[in-house]
C-alpha cells in the first residue's frame, strides 16, 4: 500500500490480485448473493483506490481492507432489509450451490476415501454451511474470517470492532453452537 500511495499504480494491481478472492468469498458469506458479492468486492477496491492518500498504517492493511468489505456488506444487508419492506418478495440465498461456492472447497479430497465416505463428507460440509447460516451474524463472520482468511483474533477484532478477548469469546460460543447442532447428526454415524 505504501508503494501505491507513492504513485506506483502496479502496486494497486498487485493488491487486487492478492486479496480479490479472499474479499469476494468473505463478502459472499455476508450477503449470500454471488452477483452482489462481485459488485461489493469491486466497490471495496474502488474505495481503497480512492482512499489511498488518507490511508495511515495504524492497523494491518488486510484488517483495513476487510473492514471496508465488512461495512459494505452490512450496508447491503440493511439495504436489502429496506427493500424487503417495500417489495413483497426478495430472493436471498447463498448462491447457486456450485462446487466453487463451497465453504470447504479449499480442503483437498483424500484420494483414499471410498465413494460412501465422499458422500458423507460432502453431506457434512453442506450441513455445516447451513448451520453457519443459522449463527448470529458476528459469530458467522468471525468463523469465516478465521477459517477462510486465517485472521488472528486481533485482526477479526479490527474488522468487527471488538477486542481480541471478545473475539475469542465470540468464536468459542459459535463453535459450541455448531457442535451442539451437529451432535445428533454425528451420533448417527
C-alpha positions in Angstrom: 0.0 0.0 0.0 2.9 2.4 0.7 4.2 1.8 -2.8 0.7 2.5 -4.2 0.4 5.7 -2.1 3.7 6.9 -3.6 2.3 6.7 -7.1 3.1 3.1 -8.2 -0.2 2.0 -10.0 1.2 -1.5 -10.4 1.2 -1.9 -6.7 -2.6 -1.5 -6.7 -2.9 -4.2 -9.3 -0.9 -6.5 -7.0 -3.1 -5.6 -4.1 -6.2 -6.5 -6.1 -4.8 -9.8 -7.4 -3.6 -10.8 -3.9 -6.8 -10.0 -2.0 -9.6 -10.2 -4.5 -10.5 -13.9 -4.0 -10.5 -13.6 -0.2 -12.5 -10.4 -0.2 -15.0 -11.9 -2.6 -15.6 -15.0 -0.5 -15.8 -13.0 2.7 -18.4 -10.7 1.2 -20.3 -13.6 -0.3 -20.6 -15.1 3.2 -22.1 -11.8 4.3 -24.5 -11.0 1.5 -25.3 -14.5 0.2 -25.6 -13.4 -3.4 -22.9 -14.0 -5.9 -23.6 -11.1 -8.1 -23.9 -8.6 -5.2 -20.7 -10.1 -3.7 -18.8 -9.4 -7.0 -20.1 -5.8 -7.1 -19.2 -5.2 -3.5 -15.7 -6.7 -4.0 -15.2 -4.2 -6.8 -16.6 -1.4 -4.6 -14.2 -2.4 -1.8 -11.2 -2.0 -4.1 -12.6 1.2 -5.6 -12.8 2.6 -2.1 -9.2 1.5 -1.4 -8.1 3.3 -4.6 -9.9 6.5 -3.7 -8.7 6.5 0.0 -5.0 5.8 -0.9 -4.0 9.3 0.2 -5.9 9.1 3.5 -4.7 5.6 4.4 -2.5 5.5 7.5 -0.9 2.2 8.5 -2.3 2.3 12.1 -3.6 -1.3 11.6 -2.6 -4.0 9.2 -3.6 -3.3 5.6 -5.5 -6.6 5.4 -7.6 -5.6 8.5 -8.4 -2.2 7.0 -9.3 -3.8 3.7 -11.7 -6.4 5.3 -13.2 -3.7 7.5 -14.2 -1.8 4.3 -15.6 -5.0 2.8 -17.4 -5.8 6.1 -19.1 -2.4 6.2 -20.1 -2.6 2.6 -21.7 -6.0 3.3 -23.5 -4.7 6.3 -24.8 -1.7 4.3 -26.0 -4.1 1.6 -27.8 -6.2 4.2 -29.5 -3.1 5.6 -30.5 -2.0 2.1 -31.9 -5.5 1.3 -34.0 -5.3 4.5 -35.4 -2.0 3.5 -36.2 -3.3 0.0 -38.0 -6.3 1.7 -40.3 -3.9 3.4 -41.2 -2.3 0.1 -41.3 -5.4 -2.1 -43.2 -8.5 -1.0 -40.5 -11.0 -2.2 -36.8 -10.6 -2.4 -34.6 -13.6 -3.4 -32.0 -14.0 -0.7 -29.8 -17.1 -0.9 -26.2 -18.2 -0.5 -25.5 -18.7 -4.2 -26.1 -21.4 -6.8 -24.6 -24.2 -4.6 -21.9 -24.7 -7.2 -18.8 -26.6 -6.1 -16.8 -23.3 -6.1 -19.3 -21.8 -3.6 -18.4 -24.5 -1.1 -17.1 -23.1 2.2 -14.8 -26.1 2.4 -13.8 -26.0 -1.3 -10.1 -25.4 -0.3 -10.0 -28.7 1.6 -8.3 -31.3 -0.6 -10.1 -34.5 -1.2 -8.5 -37.6 0.3 -8.0 -39.9 -2.7 -8.2 -42.9 -0.3 -11.9 -42.1 0.5 -14.5 -44.5 -0.5 -17.5 -43.3 -2.5 -19.6 -43.6 0.6 -17.1 -41.6 2.7 -17.0 -38.9 0.0 -20.8 -38.6 0.0 -20.8 -38.5 3.8 -18.1 -35.8 3.9 -20.0 -33.7 1.3 -23.2 -34.1 3.2 -21.5 -33.0 6.4 -19.9 -30.0 4.5 -23.4 -29.0 3.3 -24.8 -29.3 6.8 -22.1 -27.2 8.2 -22.8 -24.5 5.7 -26.5 -24.5 6.6 -25.6 -24.4 10.3 -23.2 -21.5 9.7 -26.1 -19.5 8.2 -28.1 -20.0 11.5 -25.4 -18.4 13.6 -25.7 -14.8 14.6 -24.0 -12.5 12.0 -20.9 -11.6 14.1 -20.3 -15.2 15.0 -20.6 -16.3 11.4 -18.3 -13.5 10.2 -15.7 -14.3 12.9 -15.6 -18.0 12.0 -15.4 -17.3 8.2 -12.5 -14.8 8.8 -10.6 -17.2 11.0 -11.2 -20.3 8.8 -11.0 -18.9 5.3 -8.8 -15.9 5.7 -6.7 -17.1 8.6 -7.2 -13.9 10.5 -5.9 -13.6 14.1 -8.2 -12.6 17.0 -6.8 -9.0 16.8 -7.5 -8.8 13.0 -11.0 -10.2 13.4 -11.5 -7.7 16.2 -10.3 -4.9 13.9 -13.0 -5.8 11.3 -15.8 -6.3 13.9 -14.7 -3.5 16.2 -14.2 -5.9 19.1 -11.3 -6.6 21.5 -9.3 -9.8 20.9 -10.8 -11.3 24.1 -14.3 -10.6 22.8 -13.5 -12.2 19.5 -12.2 -15.3 21.4 -15.4 -15.5 23.4 -17.5 -15.0 20.2 -15.6 -17.9 18.5 -16.0 -20.2 21.5 -19.8 -19.5 21.6 -20.0 -20.1 17.8 -18.1 -23.4 17.9 -20.3 -24.6 20.9 -23.4 -23.8 18.9 -22.2 -25.6 15.9 -21.0 -28.6 18.0 -24.4 -28.9 19.7 -26.3 -28.7 16.4 -24.0 -31.2 14.8 -24.0 -33.7 17.7 -27.3 -35.5 16.8 -26.0 -36.0 13.2 -22.6 -37.3 14.2 -24.1 -39.7 16.7 -26.0 -41.5 13.9 -22.7 -42.4 12.2 
